């Protein structure tokens, strides 16, 4: 799973015993050489779907941007400035190296996604996020979604991929269930906590929390990832949460 350029087992252990912020500061130099970076295949599929859905956007926000994997996609989709936000200063430093300033305007800001800066209010036409929602407990979703809603202009779009749940008989179900159980034990006996869970972001609950935050919600299949043979539903969907233009 890891290349020789990636983190060592010892480095991963130190990260796992740190806070989320400190852990990603430590992992930042080698993060792009781990399986945790969003695959280009996913980025390409989301970009293609958004381009087909709306064509182009004004200003873009990469929420929990990490090392900037999704920032390049936003730069292609957005006509105006692009902003990346993350809590980890180390990850932001790597993102700045990957995406130096350009005439189109790219900036990276250290901030908590649950409480974006006041200056962001009504400033963005598209917000995307990849691979970050396991770091937010279900009780934190209302604040997270309200923060994004506030940052979007009327008519703005909040888009992110979400996978279908694994079948209980599958190896993936047992691996993710085991990981989440281990993290709960770790967080019960060790401080600071490291919040990262794979099974706390179901589409039904997410859709309800988005609607409660004021979004209208639909989904589009990411056909690059195929469909489940059991019922024909997509393996991955793109959630498209729209801030109404009025009201």
C-alpha positions in Angstrom: 0.0 0.0 0.0 2.9 2.4 0.7 5.9 3.2 -1.5 9.4 3.6 -0.3 8.9 7.3 -0.3 6.0 7.1 2.1 5.9 7.1 5.9 7.5 4.4 8.0 5.5 2.2 10.4 7.0 4.2 13.3 6.0 7.5 11.7 2.5 6.2 11.2 2.4 5.1 14.8 3.5 8.5 16.1 0.9 10.2 13.9 -1.9 7.9 15.2 -1.1 8.8 18.7 -1.2 12.6 18.0 -4.1 14.9 17.5 -5.6 15.2 14.0 -3.9 18.5 13.4 -0.5 17.4 14.7 -0.8 14.0 13.1 -1.2 15.6 9.6 1.5 18.1 10.3 3.8 15.1 10.8 2.5 13.1 7.8 2.5 16.1 5.4 5.9 15.5 3.8 5.0 12.0 2.7 1.2 12.2 2.5 1.1 12.1 -1.3 2.9 8.8 -1.3 0.2 7.1 0.8 -3.1 5.5 -0.1 -4.8 8.3 1.8 -4.4 10.9 -1.0 -7.5 11.1 -3.1 -6.8 9.1 -6.3 -6.6 11.0 -9.6 -9.3 8.7 -10.9 -11.7 10.0 -8.4 -10.7 13.6 -9.0 -11.1 13.2 -12.8 -14.6 11.6 -12.3 -15.8 14.4 -10.1 -14.4 17.1 -12.4 -16.1 15.5 -15.5 -19.4 15.3 -13.6 -19.3 18.9 -12.4 -18.3 20.1 -15.8 -21.2 18.3 -17.4 -23.6 19.4 -14.6 -22.8 23.1 -14.7 -19.9 23.8 -17.1 -17.9 26.3 -15.1 -18.0 28.2 -11.8 -16.8 31.5 -10.4 -14.8 31.2 -7.2 -13.9 27.8 -5.7 -13.2 26.6 -2.2 -11.3 23.3 -1.5 -12.5 22.4 2.0 -10.0 20.4 4.1 -7.7 20.6 1.1 -4.7 18.7 2.5 -1.8 18.8 0.1 -4.0 20.2 -2.6 -5.1 17.2 -4.6 -8.4 18.8 -5.4 -7.1 22.3 -5.9 -5.9 21.6 -9.5 -9.4 20.4 -10.4 -10.9 23.6 -9.0 -8.4 25.7 -10.9 -9.7 24.2 -14.1 -13.4 24.4 -13.2 -13.4 27.9 -11.8 -13.0 31.2 -13.6 -12.1 33.2 -10.6 -9.9 32.7 -7.5 -9.5 29.3 -5.7 -9.0 29.0 -2.0 -7.8 25.9 -0.1 -8.6 25.6 3.6 -7.1 23.1 6.1 -6.4 22.9 9.8 -2.9 21.5 9.3 -0.2 24.0 8.7 2.1 21.2 7.4 -0.4 20.1 4.8 -1.0 23.7 3.7 2.8 24.2 3.3 2.8 21.2 0.9 -0.2 22.5 -1.0 1.5 25.9 -1.5 4.5 24.1 -3.0 2.2 22.1 -5.3 0.2 25.1 -6.4 2.3 28.3 -6.5 0.6 31.6 -7.1 -0.8 32.2 -10.5 -2.6 35.0 -12.4 -5.9 33.2 -11.7 -5.4 33.6 -7.9 -4.8 30.6 -5.6 -4.5 31.0 -1.8 -4.3 28.7 1.1 -5.8 29.5 4.5 -5.4 27.8 7.8 -8.9 27.5 9.3 -11.4 25.2 11.0 -13.9 23.9 8.4 -16.6 24.1 11.1 -16.1 27.8 11.6 -14.8 29.4 8.4 -13.6 33.0 8.6 -16.2 35.7 8.4 -14.5 37.0 5.3 -15.6 33.9 3.4 -19.3 34.7 3.8 -21.2 34.7 0.5 -17.9 34.4 -1.4 -17.8 31.1 -3.3 -19.7 29.5 -6.1 -18.4 26.0 -5.7 -17.1 24.1 -2.6 -15.6 20.6 -2.9 -14.1 18.3 -0.3 -12.4 14.9 -0.6 -11.7 12.3 1.9 -12.0 14.5 5.0 -15.4 13.7 6.5 -14.3 10.8 8.6 -12.6 13.4 10.8 -15.9 14.9 11.8 -18.2 13.2 14.3 -21.9 13.0 13.3 -22.7 15.6 16.0 -20.3 18.1 14.2 -22.0 17.8 10.8 -24.6 20.6 11.4 -21.8 23.1 12.2 -19.7 21.9 9.3 -22.6 22.2 6.8 -23.8 25.5 8.2 -20.3 26.9 7.8 -20.1 25.8 4.1 -23.6 27.2 3.5 -22.6 30.6 4.8 -19.5 30.6 2.6 -21.4 30.0 -0.6 -23.1 32.6 -2.6 -26.8 32.2 -3.3 -27.1 29.4 -6.0 -23.6 28.1 -5.0 -22.9 24.3 -4.9 -21.3 22.1 -2.3 -20.1 18.9 -4.0 -18.4 15.8 -2.6 -18.2 12.0 -3.5 -19.7 9.4 -1.2 -19.4 5.7 -1.5 -22.1 3.1 -1.2 -22.1 1.1 2.1 -20.2 -2.1 2.0 -22.1 -5.4 2.2 -21.8 -7.0 5.7 -20.4 -10.2 4.1 -17.6 -8.3 2.3 -14.0 -8.1 3.5 -14.2 -4.3 3.2 -17.0 -4.1 5.7 -15.0 -6.1 8.3 -11.9 -4.0 7.7 -13.6 -0.7 8.1 -15.7 -1.9 11.1 -12.5 -3.2 12.7 -10.7 0.1 12.1 -13.5 2.1 13.5 -13.7 -0.1 16.6 -9.9 0.2 17.1 -10.2 4.0 16.8 -12.9 4.1 19.4 -10.8 2.2 21.8 -7.8 4.3 21.1 -9.8 7.5 21.7 -11.2 6.1 24.9 -7.8 5.5 26.5 -5.5 8.0 24.9 -5.4 11.8 24.7 -5.5 13.8 22.5 -8.1 12.0 20.4 -7.5 11.3 16.7 -10.9 11.4 15.1 -11.0 9.3 11.9 -13.9 6.9 11.2 -15.0 5.2 8.0 -18.6 4.4 8.8 -20.0 7.6 10.4 -21.0 9.4 7.1 -24.0 7.6 5.7 -25.8 9.2 2.8 -29.2 9.2 4.6 -27.9 11.1 7.6 -25.7 13.4 5.5 -28.7 14.3 3.2 -30.8 15.1 6.3 -28.2 17.3 7.8 -27.6 19.1 4.6 -31.3 19.8 4.2 -31.4 21.1 7.8 -28.6 23.5 7.0 -30.6 24.9 4.2 -29.4 23.0 1.1 -31.4 21.4 -1.6 -29.8 18.0 -2.3 -29.5 15.7 -5.2 -26.9 13.1 -6.3 -25.3 12.1 -9.6 -23.7 8.7 -10.2 -20.0 8.5 -10.7 -20.2 6.0 -13.5 -16.4 5.5 -13.7 -16.7 3.3 -10.6 -19.5 1.1 -11.8 -22.6 -0.2 -10.1 -23.4 -2.8 -7.5 -24.5 -6.1 -9.0 -27.0 -6.7 -6.3 -29.3 -3.8 -7.0 -27.7 -1.7 -9.8 -27.0 1.3 -7.5 -23.8 3.3 -8.1 -20.7 2.3 -6.2 -20.0 6.1 -5.8 -22.2 9.1 -6.1 -21.5 12.8 -6.2 -23.5 14.7 -3.7 -24.7 18.0 -5.1 -26.0 20.3 -2.3 -27.3 23.7 -3.6 -27.7 26.9 -1.6 -31.0 28.3 -2.8 -30.8 31.5 -4.8 -33.4 33.1 -2.6 -34.6 32.8 0.9 
